[in-house]
Amino acid sequence: MGTTALNYSKGDEIDVTIDRPGLGMDEGIAHLDDNTMVVVVGAGDRVGETVHAVITGRLQTSLGNSFMASLKL
């Protein structure tokens, strides 16, 4: 069973696999099972790795939802 974006809120901890570097310095991009994008600050050099992160915010756009998260060490 997959995880959907609606299950997460600020402060939740998640494990995600970083797919590619983000646009910002030291950002990594991951996707949830429902294809929701998660931008993980501090994970730009972790492409291909599964990381533990904390949700810091949610952004809703005309294209859908995305989450901001920070790498939890």
CHARMM-style PDB file with segment names, atoms N, HN, CA, C and O in Angstrom:
ATOM      1  N   MET     1       0.854  -1.173   0.000  1.00  0.00      PROA
ATOM      2  CA  MET     1       0.000   0.000   0.000  1.00  0.00      PROA
ATOM      3  C   MET     1       0.899   1.234   0.000  1.00  0.00      PROA
ATOM      4  O   MET     1       1.844   1.310   0.785  1.00  0.00      PROA
ATOM      5  N   GLY     2       0.615   2.194  -0.867  1.00  0.00      PROA
ATOM      6  HN  GLY     2      -0.153   2.133  -1.504  1.00  0.00      PROA
ATOM      7  CA  GLY     2       1.417   3.404  -0.982  1.00  0.00      PROA
ATOM      8  C   GLY     2       1.008   4.472   0.012  1.00  0.00      PROA
ATOM      9  O   GLY     2      -0.041   4.388   0.650  1.00  0.00      PROA
ATOM     10  N   THR     3       1.859   5.477   0.129  1.00  0.00      PROA
ATOM     11  HN  THR     3       2.711   5.545  -0.389  1.00  0.00      PROA
ATOM     12  CA  THR     3       1.589   6.604   1.013  1.00  0.00      PROA
ATOM     13  C   THR     3       1.194   7.800   0.173  1.00  0.00      PROA
ATOM     14  O   THR     3       1.832   8.080  -0.842  1.00  0.00      PROA
ATOM     15  N   THR     4       0.151   8.510   0.578  1.00  0.00      PROA
ATOM     16  HN  THR     4      -0.367   8.282   1.402  1.00  0.00      PROA
ATOM     17  CA  THR     4      -0.280   9.684  -0.167  1.00  0.00      PROA
ATOM     18  C   THR     4       0.098  10.949   0.573  1.00  0.00      PROA
ATOM     19  O   THR     4       0.335  10.935   1.781  1.00  0.00      PROA
ATOM     20  N   ALA     5       0.151  12.039  -0.165  1.00  0.00      PROA
ATOM     21  HN  ALA     5      -0.042  12.050  -1.146  1.00  0.00      PROA
ATOM     22  CA  ALA     5       0.578  13.322   0.380  1.00  0.00      PROA
ATOM     23  C   ALA     5      -0.345  13.831   1.478  1.00  0.00      PROA
ATOM     24  O   ALA     5       0.112  14.531   2.382  1.00  0.00      PROA
ATOM     25  N   LEU     6      -1.610  13.503   1.425  1.00  0.00      PROA
ATOM     26  HN  LEU     6      -1.981  12.934   0.691  1.00  0.00      PROA
ATOM     27  CA  LEU     6      -2.558  14.030   2.396  1.00  0.00      PROA
ATOM     28  C   LEU     6      -2.288  13.518   3.809  1.00  0.00      PROA
ATOM     29  O   LEU     6      -2.836  14.044   4.778  1.00  0.00      PROA
ATOM     30  N   ASN     7      -1.453  12.503   3.924  1.00  0.00      PROA
ATOM     31  HN  ASN     7      -1.008  12.076   3.137  1.00  0.00      PROA
ATOM     32  CA  ASN     7      -1.149  11.942   5.236  1.00  0.00      PROA
ATOM     33  C   ASN     7      -0.104  12.742   6.000  1.00  0.00      PROA
ATOM     34  O   ASN     7       0.134  12.448   7.171  1.00  0.00      PROA
ATOM     35  N   TYR     8       0.525  13.733   5.393  1.00  0.00      PROA
ATOM     36  HN  TYR     8       0.331  13.971   4.441  1.00  0.00      PROA
ATOM     37  CA  TYR     8       1.641  14.434   6.017  1.00  0.00      PROA
ATOM     38  C   TYR     8       1.300  15.865   6.398  1.00  0.00      PROA
ATOM     39  O   TYR     8       0.538  16.550   5.715  1.00  0.00      PROA
ATOM     40  N   SER     9       1.890  16.298   7.515  1.00  0.00      PROA
ATOM     41  HN  SER     9       2.509  15.742   8.070  1.00  0.00      PROA
ATOM     42  CA  SER     9       1.774  17.692   7.935  1.00  0.00      PROA
ATOM     43  C   SER     9       3.108  18.116   8.538  1.00  0.00      PROA
ATOM     44  O   SER     9       4.001  17.291   8.734  1.00  0.00      PROA
ATOM     45  N   LYS    10       3.235  19.399   8.829  1.00  0.00      PROA
ATOM     46  HN  LYS    10       2.510  20.069   8.670  1.00  0.00      PROA
ATOM     47  CA  LYS    10       4.478  19.961   9.342  1.00  0.00      PROA
ATOM     48  C   LYS    10       4.931  19.212  10.594  1.00  0.00      PROA
ATOM     49  O   LYS    10       4.147  18.982  11.516  1.00  0.00      PROA
ATOM     50  N   GLY    11       6.207  18.838  10.609  1.00  0.00      PROA
ATOM     51  HN  GLY    11       6.843  19.024   9.861  1.00  0.00      PROA
ATOM     52  CA  GLY    11       6.772  18.120  11.738  1.00  0.00      PROA
ATOM     53  C   GLY    11       6.809  16.613  11.572  1.00  0.00      PROA
ATOM     54  O   GLY    11       7.502  15.926  12.322  1.00  0.00      PROA
ATOM     55  N   ASP    12       6.069  16.083  10.594  1.00  0.00      PROA
ATOM     56  HN  ASP    12       5.505  16.641   9.985  1.00  0.00      PROA
ATOM     57  CA  ASP    12       6.095  14.639  10.353  1.00  0.00      PROA
ATOM     58  C   ASP    12       7.454  14.224   9.806  1.00  0.00      PROA
ATOM     59  O   ASP    12       8.081  14.963   9.047  1.00  0.00      PROA
ATOM     60  N   GLU    13       7.899  13.043  10.195  1.00  0.00      PROA
ATOM     61  HN  GLU    13       7.389  12.443  10.812  1.00  0.00      PROA
ATOM     62  CA  GLU    13       9.164  12.499   9.712  1.00  0.00      PROA
ATOM     63  C   GLU    13       8.878  11.440   8.660  1.00  0.00      PROA
ATOM     64  O   GLU    13       7.993  10.602   8.832  1.00  0.00      PROA
ATOM     65  N   ILE    14       9.637  11.484   7.568  1.00  0.00      PROA
ATOM     66  HN  ILE    14      10.356  12.165   7.428  1.00  0.00      PROA
ATOM     67  CA  ILE    14       9.430  10.555   6.461  1.00  0.00      PROA
ATOM     68  C   ILE    14      10.775  10.050   5.951  1.00  0.00      PROA
ATOM     69  O   ILE    14      11.808  10.687   6.153  1.00  0.00      PROA
ATOM     70  N   ASP    15      10.746   8.908   5.294  1.00  0.00      PROA
ATOM     71  HN  ASP    15       9.906   8.390   5.129  1.00  0.00      PROA
ATOM     72  CA  ASP    15      11.897   8.379   4.577  1.00  0.00      PROA
ATOM     73  C   ASP    15      11.583   8.466   3.090  1.00  0.00      PROA
ATOM     74  O   ASP    15      10.557   7.957   2.638  1.00  0.00      PROA
ATOM     75  N   VAL    16      12.459   9.105   2.335  1.00  0.00      PROA
ATOM     76  HN  VAL    16      13.293   9.518   2.703  1.00  0.00      PROA
ATOM     77  CA  VAL    16      12.269   9.255   0.894  1.00  0.00      PROA
ATOM     78  C   VAL    16      13.586   8.987   0.182  1.00  0.00      PROA
ATOM     79  O   VAL    16      14.662   9.153   0.757  1.00  0.00      PROA
ATOM     80  N   THR    17      13.488   8.570  -1.078  1.00  0.00      PROA
ATOM     81  HN  THR    17      12.614   8.435  -1.545  1.00  0.00      PROA
ATOM     82  CA  THR    17      14.674   8.359  -1.901  1.00  0.00      PROA
ATOM     83  C   THR    17      14.869   9.572  -2.793  1.00  0.00      PROA
ATOM     84  O   THR    17      13.955   9.972  -3.513  1.00  0.00      PROA
ATOM     85  N   ILE    18      16.050  10.152  -2.745  1.00  0.00      PROA
ATOM     86  HN  ILE    18      16.793   9.827  -2.159  1.00  0.00      PROA
ATOM     87  CA  ILE    18      16.355  11.350  -3.531  1.00  0.00      PROA
ATOM     88  C   ILE    18      16.566  10.948  -4.986  1.00  0.00      PROA
ATOM     89  O   ILE    18      17.441  10.140  -5.297  1.00  0.00      PROA
ATOM     90  N   ASP    19      15.747  11.524  -5.881  1.00  0.00      PROA
ATOM     91  HN  ASP    19      15.035  12.180  -5.629  1.00  0.00      PROA
ATOM     92  CA  ASP    19      15.783  11.190  -7.308  1.00  0.00      PROA
ATOM     93  C   ASP    19      16.809  12.003  -8.082  1.00  0.00      PROA
ATOM     94  O   ASP    19      17.468  11.499  -8.992  1.00  0.00      PROA
ATOM     95  N   ARG    20      16.932  13.270  -7.704  1.00  0.00      PROA
ATOM     96  HN  ARG    20      16.397  13.680  -6.965  1.00  0.00      PROA
ATOM     97  CA  ARG    20      17.810  14.170  -8.463  1.00  0.00      PROA
ATOM     98  C   ARG    20      18.105  15.401  -7.618  1.00  0.00      PROA
ATOM     99  O   ARG    20      17.413  15.656  -6.632  1.00  0.00      PROA
ATOM    100  N   PRO    21      19.131  16.171  -7.996  1.00  0.00      PROA
ATOM    101  CA  PRO    21      19.390  17.430  -7.294  1.00  0.00      PROA
ATOM    102  C   PRO    21      18.264  18.424  -7.558  1.00  0.00      PROA
ATOM    103  O   PRO    21      17.626  18.379  -8.610  1.00  0.00      PROA
ATOM    104  N   GLY    22      18.023  19.310  -6.617  1.00  0.00      PROA
ATOM    105  HN  GLY    22      18.541  19.347  -5.763  1.00  0.00      PROA
ATOM    106  CA  GLY    22      17.023  20.357  -6.795  1.00  0.00      PROA
ATOM    107  C   GLY    22      17.619  21.582  -7.451  1.00  0.00      PROA
ATOM    108  O   GLY    22      18.805  21.606  -7.781  1.00  0.00      PROA
ATOM    109  N   LEU    23      16.799  22.595  -7.639  1.00  0.00      PROA
ATOM    110  HN  LEU    23      15.836  22.575  -7.371  1.00  0.00      PROA
ATOM    111  CA  LEU    23      17.255  23.837  -8.255  1.00  0.00      PROA
ATOM    112  C   LEU    23      18.051  24.690  -7.288  1.00  0.00      PROA
ATOM    113  O   LEU    23      18.993  25.373  -7.689  1.00  0.00      PROA
ATOM    114  N   GLY    24      17.682  24.655  -6.023  1.00  0.00      PROA
ATOM    115  HN  GLY    24      16.916  24.099  -5.697  1.00  0.00      PROA
ATOM    116  CA  GLY    24      18.379  25.447  -5.017  1.00  0.00      PROA
ATOM    117  C   GLY    24      19.629  24.738  -4.525  1.00  0.00      PROA
ATOM    118  O   GLY    24      19.788  23.527  -4.682  1.00  0.00      PROA
ATOM    119  N   MET    25      20.496  25.513  -3.934  1.00  0.00      PROA
ATOM    120  HN  MET    25      20.368  26.496  -3.806  1.00  0.00      PROA
ATOM    121  CA  MET    25      21.740  24.957  -3.409  1.00  0.00      PROA
ATOM    122  C   MET    25      21.445  23.925  -2.321  1.00  0.00      PROA
ATOM    123  O   MET    25      20.711  24.207  -1.374  1.00  0.00      PROA
ATOM    124  N   ASP    26      22.007  22.754  -2.457  1.00  0.00      PROA
ATOM    125  HN  ASP    26      22.604  22.525  -3.227  1.00  0.00      PROA
ATOM    126  CA  ASP    26      21.905  21.670  -1.482  1.00  0.00      PROA
ATOM    127  C   ASP    26      20.490  21.117  -1.310  1.00  0.00      PROA
ATOM    128  O   ASP    26      20.148  20.628  -0.234  1.00  0.00      PROA
ATOM    129  N   GLU    27      19.667  21.188  -2.352  1.00  0.00      PROA
ATOM    130  HN  GLU    27      19.945  21.585  -3.227  1.00  0.00      PROA
ATOM    131  CA  GLU    27      18.336  20.592  -2.312  1.00  0.00      PROA
ATOM    132  C   GLU    27      18.331  19.288  -3.105  1.00  0.00      PROA
ATOM    133  O   GLU    27      18.974  19.178  -4.149  1.00  0.00      PROA
ATOM    134  N   GLY    28      17.601  18.313  -2.597  1.00  0.00      PROA
ATOM    135  HN  GLY    28      17.078  18.402  -1.749  1.00  0.00      PROA
ATOM    136  CA  GLY    28      17.376  17.069  -3.311  1.00  0.00      PROA
ATOM    137  C   GLY    28      15.887  16.892  -3.541  1.00  0.00      PROA
ATOM    138  O   GLY    28      15.072  17.283  -2.704  1.00  0.00      PROA
ATOM    139  N   ILE    29      15.530  16.302  -4.677  1.00  0.00      PROA
ATOM    140  HN  ILE    29      16.191  15.985  -5.356  1.00  0.00      PROA
ATOM    141  CA  ILE    29      14.126  16.094  -5.034  1.00  0.00      PROA
ATOM    142  C   ILE    29      13.778  14.615  -4.885  1.00  0.00      PROA
ATOM    143  O   ILE    29      14.485  13.739  -5.385  1.00  0.00      PROA
ATOM    144  N   ALA    30      12.679  14.360  -4.189  1.00  0.00      PROA
ATOM    145  HN  ALA    30      12.105  15.071  -3.783  1.00  0.00      PROA
ATOM    146  CA  ALA    30      12.145  13.007  -4.028  1.00  0.00      PROA
ATOM    147  C   ALA    30      10.669  13.044  -4.411  1.00  0.00      PROA
ATOM    148  O   ALA    30      10.083  14.119  -4.532  1.00  0.00      PROA
ATOM    149  N   HSD    31      10.076  11.881  -4.599  1.00  0.00      PROA
ATOM    150  HN  HSD    31      10.552  11.007  -4.500  1.00  0.00      PROA
ATOM    151  CA  HSD    31       8.650  11.790  -4.909  1.00  0.00      PROA
ATOM    152  C   HSD    31       7.997  10.738  -4.025  1.00  0.00      PROA
ATOM    153  O   HSD    31       8.567   9.676  -3.776  1.00  0.00      PROA
ATOM    154  N   LEU    32       6.801  11.048  -3.558  1.00  0.00      PROA
ATOM    155  HN  LEU    32       6.338  11.911  -3.761  1.00  0.00      PROA
ATOM    156  CA  LEU    32       6.010  10.090  -2.789  1.00  0.00      PROA
ATOM    157  C   LEU    32       5.374   9.090  -3.745  1.00  0.00      PROA
ATOM    158  O   LEU    32       5.466   9.247  -4.962  1.00  0.00      PROA
ATOM    159  N   ASP    33       4.734   8.070  -3.202  1.00  0.00      PROA
ATOM    160  HN  ASP    33       4.659   7.943  -2.213  1.00  0.00      PROA
ATOM    161  CA  ASP    33       4.107   7.038  -4.026  1.00  0.00      PROA
ATOM    162  C   ASP    33       3.047   7.595  -4.968  1.00  0.00      PROA
ATOM    163  O   ASP    33       2.816   7.033  -6.039  1.00  0.00      PROA
ATOM    164  N   ASP    34       2.398   8.699  -4.580  1.00  0.00      PROA
ATOM    165  HN  ASP    34       2.586   9.155  -3.711  1.00  0.00      PROA
ATOM    166  CA  ASP    34       1.368   9.300  -5.438  1.00  0.00      PROA
ATOM    167  C   ASP    34       1.962  10.364  -6.365  1.00  0.00      PROA
ATOM    168  O   ASP    34       1.222  11.137  -6.973  1.00  0.00      PROA
ATOM    169  N   ASN    35       3.302  10.407  -6.474  1.00  0.00      PROA
ATOM    170  HN  ASN    35       3.902   9.779  -5.980  1.00  0.00      PROA
ATOM    171  CA  ASN    35       4.057  11.318  -7.341  1.00  0.00      PROA
ATOM    172  C   ASN    35       4.128  12.750  -6.820  1.00  0.00      PROA
ATOM    173  O   ASN    35       4.546  13.644  -7.557  1.00  0.00      PROA
ATOM    174  N   THR    36       3.735  12.991  -5.584  1.00  0.00      PROA
ATOM    175  HN  THR    36       3.396  12.265  -4.985  1.00  0.00      PROA
ATOM    176  CA  THR    36       3.893  14.308  -4.975  1.00  0.00      PROA
ATOM    177  C   THR    36       5.377  14.572  -4.754  1.00  0.00      PROA
ATOM    178  O   THR    36       6.097  13.718  -4.237  1.00  0.00      PROA
ATOM    179  N   MET    37       5.828  15.762  -5.148  1.00  0.00      PROA
ATOM    180  HN  MET    37       5.243  16.456  -5.567  1.00  0.00      PROA
ATOM    181  CA  MET    37       7.236  16.113  -5.024  1.00  0.00      PROA
ATOM    182  C   MET    37       7.566  16.553  -3.604  1.00  0.00      PROA
ATOM    183  O   MET    37       6.785  17.251  -2.958  1.00  0.00      PROA
ATOM    184  N   VAL    38       8.740  16.132  -3.126  1.00  0.00      PROA
ATOM    185  HN  VAL    38       9.375  15.565  -3.650  1.00  0.00      PROA
ATOM    186  CA  VAL    38       9.265  16.550  -1.827  1.00  0.00      PROA
ATOM    187  C   VAL    38      10.651  17.140  -2.069  1.00  0.00      PROA
ATOM    188  O   VAL    38      11.543  16.457  -2.573  1.00  0.00      PROA
ATOM    189  N   VAL    39      10.828  18.414  -1.706  1.00  0.00      PROA
ATOM    190  HN  VAL    39      10.104  18.968  -1.296  1.00  0.00      PROA
ATOM    191  CA  VAL    39      12.127  19.077  -1.815  1.00  0.00      PROA
ATOM    192  C   VAL    39      12.794  18.970  -0.451  1.00  0.00      PROA
ATOM    193  O   VAL    39      12.290  19.502   0.538  1.00  0.00      PROA
ATOM    194  N   VAL    40      13.926  18.281  -0.401  1.00  0.00      PROA
ATOM    195  HN  VAL    40      14.335  17.848  -1.204  1.00  0.00      PROA
ATOM    196  CA  VAL    40      14.614  18.040   0.868  1.00  0.00      PROA
ATOM    197  C   VAL    40      15.875  18.901   0.937  1.00  0.00      PROA
ATOM    198  O   VAL    40      16.836  18.671   0.202  1.00  0.00      PROA
ATOM    199  N   VAL    41      15.859  19.885   1.821  1.00  0.00      PROA
ATOM    200  HN  VAL    41      15.079  20.071   2.417  1.00  0.00      PROA
ATOM    201  CA  VAL    41      17.013  20.761   2.017  1.00  0.00      PROA
ATOM    202  C   VAL    41      18.096  19.976   2.755  1.00  0.00      PROA
ATOM    203  O   VAL    41      17.830  19.335   3.772  1.00  0.00      PROA
ATOM    204  N   GLY    42      19.301  20.035   2.235  1.00  0.00      PROA
ATOM    205  HN  GLY    42      19.517  20.556   1.408  1.00  0.00      PROA
ATOM    206  CA  GLY    42      20.420  19.319   2.829  1.00  0.00      PROA
ATOM    207  C   GLY    42      20.701  17.986   2.172  1.00  0.00      PROA
ATOM    208  O   GLY    42      21.597  17.261   2.602  1.00  0.00      PROA
ATOM    209  N   ALA    43      19.939  17.646   1.122  1.00  0.00      PROA
ATOM    210  HN  ALA    43      19.210  18.235   0.772  1.00  0.00      PROA
ATOM    211  CA  ALA    43      20.090  16.337   0.482  1.00  0.00      PROA
ATOM    212  C   ALA    43      20.541  16.432  -0.971  1.00  0.00      PROA
ATOM    213  O   ALA    43      20.380  15.474  -1.727  1.00  0.00      PROA
ATOM    214  N   GLY    44      21.095  17.554  -1.368  1.00  0.00      PROA
ATOM    215  HN  GLY    44      21.226  18.332  -0.754  1.00  0.00      PROA
ATOM    216  CA  GLY    44      21.527  17.723  -2.755  1.00  0.00      PROA
ATOM    217  C   GLY    44      22.598  16.752  -3.195  1.00  0.00      PROA
ATOM    218  O   GLY    44      22.690  16.424  -4.378  1.00  0.00      PROA
ATOM    219  N   ASP    45      23.404  16.289  -2.268  1.00  0.00      PROA
ATOM    220  HN  ASP    45      23.329  16.555  -1.307  1.00  0.00      PROA
ATOM    221  CA  ASP    45      24.478  15.352  -2.600  1.00  0.00      PROA
ATOM    222  C   ASP    45      24.114  13.906  -2.273  1.00  0.00      PROA
ATOM    223  O   ASP    45      24.991  13.046  -2.196  1.00  0.00      PROA
ATOM    224  N   ARG    46      22.826  13.640  -2.083  1.00  0.00      PROA
ATOM    225  HN  ARG    46      22.114  14.339  -2.146  1.00  0.00      PROA
ATOM    226  CA  ARG    46      22.376  12.304  -1.677  1.00  0.00      PROA
ATOM    227  C   ARG    46      21.547  11.606  -2.756  1.00  0.00      PROA
ATOM    228  O   ARG    46      20.723  10.750  -2.433  1.00  0.00      PROA
ATOM    229  N   VAL    47      21.748  11.951  -4.022  1.00  0.00      PROA
ATOM    230  HN  VAL    47      22.417  12.646  -4.284  1.00  0.00      PROA
ATOM    231  CA  VAL    47      20.976  11.345  -5.114  1.00  0.00      PROA
ATOM    232  C   VAL    47      21.166   9.826  -5.092  1.00  0.00      PROA
ATOM    233  O   VAL    47      22.288   9.325  -5.017  1.00  0.00      PROA
ATOM    234  N   GLY    48      20.047   9.109  -5.159  1.00  0.00      PROA
ATOM    235  HN  GLY    48      19.135   9.516  -5.220  1.00  0.00      PROA
ATOM    236  CA  GLY    48      20.062   7.655  -5.128  1.00  0.00      PROA
ATOM    237  C   GLY    48      19.981   7.065  -3.733  1.00  0.00      PROA
ATOM    238  O   GLY    48      19.821   5.854  -3.586  1.00  0.00      PROA
ATOM    239  N   GLU    49      20.087   7.893  -2.711  1.00  0.00      PROA
ATOM    240  HN  GLU    49      20.217   8.877  -2.831  1.00  0.00      PROA
ATOM    241  CA  GLU    49      20.037   7.420  -1.328  1.00  0.00      PROA
ATOM    242  C   GLU    49      18.654   7.652  -0.724  1.00  0.00      PROA
ATOM    243  O   GLU    49      17.951   8.590  -1.097  1.00  0.00      PROA
ATOM    244  N   THR    50      18.278   6.789   0.208  1.00  0.00      PROA
ATOM    245  HN  THR    50      18.849   6.026   0.511  1.00  0.00      PROA
ATOM    246  CA  THR    50      17.068   7.001   0.999  1.00  0.00      PROA
ATOM    247  C   THR    50      17.477   7.774   2.244  1.00  0.00      PROA
ATOM    248  O   THR    50      18.401   7.381   2.956  1.00  0.00      PROA
ATOM    249  N   VAL    51      16.778   8.881   2.501  1.00  0.00      PROA
ATOM    250  HN  VAL    51      16.027   9.201   1.923  1.00  0.00      PROA
ATOM    251  CA  VAL    51      17.121   9.756   3.621  1.00  0.00      PROA
ATOM    252  C   VAL    51      15.921   9.909   4.555  1.00  0.00      PROA
ATOM    253  O   VAL    51      14.776   9.686   4.164  1.00  0.00      PROA
ATOM    254  N   HSD    52      16.209  10.289   5.781  1.00  0.00      PROA
ATOM    255  HN  HSD    52      17.140  10.470   6.099  1.00  0.00      PROA
ATOM    256  CA  HSD    52      15.177  10.571   6.783  1.00  0.00      PROA
ATOM    257  C   HSD    52      15.023  12.088   6.837  1.00  0.00      PROA
ATOM    258  O   HSD    52      16.007  12.803   7.029  1.00  0.00      PROA
ATOM    259  N   ALA    53      13.813  12.580   6.673  1.00  0.00      PROA
ATOM    260  HN  ALA    53      13.013  12.000   6.517  1.00  0.00      PROA
ATOM    261  CA  ALA    53      13.578  14.024   6.609  1.00  0.00      PROA
ATOM    262  C   ALA    53      12.364  14.410   7.442  1.00  0.00      PROA
ATOM    263  O   ALA    53      11.530  13.571   7.784  1.00  0.00      PROA
ATOM    264  N   VAL    54      12.284  15.708   7.763  1.00  0.00      PROA
ATOM    265  HN  VAL    54      12.962  16.390   7.485  1.00  0.00      PROA
ATOM    266  CA  VAL    54      11.171  16.261   8.532  1.00  0.00      PROA
ATOM    267  C   VAL    54      10.429  17.263   7.654  1.00  0.00      PROA
ATOM    268  O   VAL    54      11.043  18.172   7.096  1.00  0.00      PROA
ATOM    269  N   ILE    55       9.118  17.102   7.531  1.00  0.00      PROA
ATOM    270  HN  ILE    55       8.619  16.363   7.984  1.00  0.00      PROA
ATOM    271  CA  ILE    55       8.305  18.021   6.734  1.00  0.00      PROA
ATOM    272  C   ILE    55       8.317  19.395   7.400  1.00  0.00      PROA
ATOM    273  O   ILE    55       8.033  19.519   8.591  1.00  0.00      PROA
ATOM    274  N   THR    56       8.652  20.435   6.613  1.00  0.00      PROA
ATOM    275  HN  THR    56       8.882  20.335   5.645  1.00  0.00      PROA
ATOM    276  CA  THR    56       8.684  21.803   7.146  1.00  0.00      PROA
ATOM    277  C   THR    56       7.596  22.684   6.552  1.00  0.00      PROA
ATOM    278  O   THR    56       7.313  23.757   7.086  1.00  0.00      PROA
ATOM    279  N   GLY    57       6.983  22.252   5.458  1.00  0.00      PROA
ATOM    280  HN  GLY    57       7.213  21.381   5.024  1.00  0.00      PROA
ATOM    281  CA  GLY    57       5.928  23.052   4.851  1.00  0.00      PROA
ATOM    282  C   GLY    57       5.302  22.349   3.666  1.00  0.00      PROA
ATOM    283  O   GLY    57       5.813  21.347   3.166  1.00  0.00      PROA
ATOM    284  N   ARG    58       4.175  22.905   3.226  1.00  0.00      PROA
ATOM    285  HN  ARG    58       3.760  23.720   3.632  1.00  0.00      PROA
ATOM    286  CA  ARG    58       3.432  22.362   2.086  1.00  0.00      PROA
ATOM    287  C   ARG    58       3.110  23.506   1.148  1.00  0.00      PROA
ATOM    288  O   ARG    58       2.715  24.587   1.583  1.00  0.00      PROA
ATOM    289  N   LEU    59       3.280  23.263  -0.129  1.00  0.00      PROA
ATOM    290  HN  LEU    59       3.601  22.385  -0.482  1.00  0.00      PROA
ATOM    291  CA  LEU    59       2.993  24.270  -1.143  1.00  0.00      PROA
ATOM    292  C   LEU    59       1.932  23.719  -2.083  1.00  0.00      PROA
ATOM    293  O   LEU    59       2.090  22.635  -2.644  1.00  0.00      PROA
ATOM    294  N   GLN    60       0.841  24.475  -2.252  1.00  0.00      PROA
ATOM    295  HN  GLN    60       0.712  25.356  -1.796  1.00  0.00      PROA
ATOM    296  CA  GLN    60      -0.215  24.056  -3.162  1.00  0.00      PROA
ATOM    297  C   GLN    60      -0.213  24.993  -4.354  1.00  0.00      PROA
ATOM    298  O   GLN    60      -0.328  26.208  -4.196  1.00  0.00      PROA
ATOM    299  N   THR    61      -0.080  24.426  -5.553  1.00  0.00      PROA
ATOM    300  HN  THR    61       0.014  23.439  -5.681  1.00  0.00      PROA
ATOM    301  CA  THR    61      -0.075  25.214  -6.785  1.00  0.00      PROA
ATOM    302  C   THR    61      -1.123  24.657  -7.738  1.00  0.00      PROA
ATOM    303  O   THR    61      -1.804  23.680  -7.429  1.00  0.00      PROA
ATOM    304  N   SER    62      -1.242  25.282  -8.883  1.00  0.00      PROA
ATOM    305  HN  SER    62      -0.689  26.077  -9.134  1.00  0.00      PROA
ATOM    306  CA  SER    62      -2.188  24.796  -9.888  1.00  0.00      PROA
ATOM    307  C   SER    62      -1.776  23.420 -10.418  1.00  0.00      PROA
ATOM    308  O   SER    62      -2.603  22.693 -10.968  1.00  0.00      PROA
ATOM    309  N   LEU    63      -0.511  23.068 -10.252  1.00  0.00      PROA
ATOM    310  HN  LEU    63       0.160  23.659  -9.805  1.00  0.00      PROA
ATOM    311  CA  LEU    63      -0.017  21.766 -10.703  1.00  0.00      PROA
ATOM    312  C   LEU    63      -0.186  20.676  -9.654  1.00  0.00      PROA
ATOM    313  O   LEU    63       0.015  19.496  -9.943  1.00  0.00      PROA
ATOM    314  N   GLY    64      -0.553  21.065  -8.436  1.00  0.00      PROA
ATOM    315  HN  GLY    64      -0.717  22.023  -8.201  1.00  0.00      PROA
ATOM    316  CA  GLY    64      -0.728  20.094  -7.360  1.00  0.00      PROA
ATOM    317  C   GLY    64       0.029  20.500  -6.115  1.00  0.00      PROA
ATOM    318  O   GLY    64       0.449  21.648  -5.974  1.00  0.00      PROA
ATOM    319  N   ASN    65       0.199  19.555  -5.221  1.00  0.00      PROA
ATOM    320  HN  ASN    65      -0.142  18.622  -5.336  1.00  0.00      PROA
ATOM    321  CA  ASN    65       0.874  19.806  -3.947  1.00  0.00      PROA
ATOM    322  C   ASN    65       2.335  19.397  -4.012  1.00  0.00      PROA
ATOM    323  O   ASN    65       2.711  18.502  -4.769  1.00  0.00      PROA
ATOM    324  N   SER    66       3.141  20.054  -3.221  1.00  0.00      PROA
ATOM    325  HN  SER    66       2.836  20.781  -2.606  1.00  0.00      PROA
ATOM    326  CA  SER    66       4.514  19.617  -2.997  1.00  0.00      PROA
ATOM    327  C   SER    66       4.855  19.929  -1.551  1.00  0.00      PROA
ATOM    328  O   SER    66       4.189  20.739  -0.906  1.00  0.00      PROA
ATOM    329  N   PHE    67       5.886  19.290  -1.051  1.00  0.00      PROA
ATOM    330  HN  PHE    67       6.428  18.633  -1.574  1.00  0.00      PROA
ATOM    331  CA  PHE    67       6.313  19.478   0.324  1.00  0.00      PROA
ATOM    332  C   PHE    67       7.745  19.958   0.370  1.00  0.00      PROA
ATOM    333  O   PHE    67       8.559  19.623  -0.490  1.00  0.00      PROA
ATOM    334  N   MET    68       8.040  20.750   1.389  1.00  0.00      PROA
ATOM    335  HN  MET    68       7.378  21.022   2.088  1.00  0.00      PROA
ATOM    336  CA  MET    68       9.409  21.117   1.726  1.00  0.00      PROA
ATOM    337  C   MET    68       9.761  20.299   2.961  1.00  0.00      PROA
ATOM    338  O   MET    68       8.924  20.086   3.839  1.00  0.00      PROA
ATOM    339  N   ALA    69      10.998  19.848   3.016  1.00  0.00      PROA
ATOM    340  HN  ALA    69      11.677  20.021   2.303  1.00  0.00      PROA
ATOM    341  CA  ALA    69      11.458  19.068   4.163  1.00  0.00      PROA
ATOM    342  C   ALA    69      12.925  19.383   4.408  1.00  0.00      PROA
ATOM    343  O   ALA    69      13.620  19.897   3.532  1.00  0.00      PROA
ATOM    344  N   SER    70      13.377  19.072   5.593  1.00  0.00      PROA
ATOM    345  HN  SER    70      12.812  18.654   6.305  1.00  0.00      PROA
ATOM    346  CA  SER    70      14.797  19.232   5.896  1.00  0.00      PROA
ATOM    347  C   SER    70      15.364  17.879   6.294  1.00  0.00      PROA
ATOM    348  O   SER    70      14.695  17.066   6.933  1.00  0.00      PROA
ATOM    349  N   LEU    71      16.596  17.660   5.906  1.00  0.00      PROA
ATOM    350  HN  LEU    71      17.139  18.320   5.387  1.00  0.00      PROA
ATOM    351  CA  LEU    71      17.285  16.417   6.203  1.00  0.00      PROA
ATOM    352  C   LEU    71      17.444  16.276   7.710  1.00  0.00      PROA
ATOM    353  O   LEU    71      17.873  17.209   8.388  1.00  0.00      PROA
ATOM    354  N   LYS    72      17.098  15.114   8.222  1.00  0.00      PROA
ATOM    355  HN  LYS    72      16.749  14.356   7.671  1.00  0.00      PROA
ATOM    356  CA  LYS    72      17.278  14.856   9.653  1.00  0.00      PROA
ATOM    357  C   LYS    72      18.483  13.948   9.805  1.00  0.00      PROA
ATOM    358  O   LYS    72      18.514  12.834   9.281  1.00  0.00      PROA
ATOM    359  N   LEU    73      19.462  14.437  10.522  1.00  0.00      PROA
ATOM    360  HN  LEU    73      19.437  15.341  10.948  1.00  0.00      PROA
ATOM    361  CA  LEU    73      20.701  13.662  10.704  1.00  0.00      PROA
ATOM    362  C   LEU    73      20.643  12.828  11.956  1.00  0.00      PROA
ATOM    363  OT1 LEU    73      21.596  12.113  12.266  1.00  0.00      PROA
TER     364      LEU     73
END
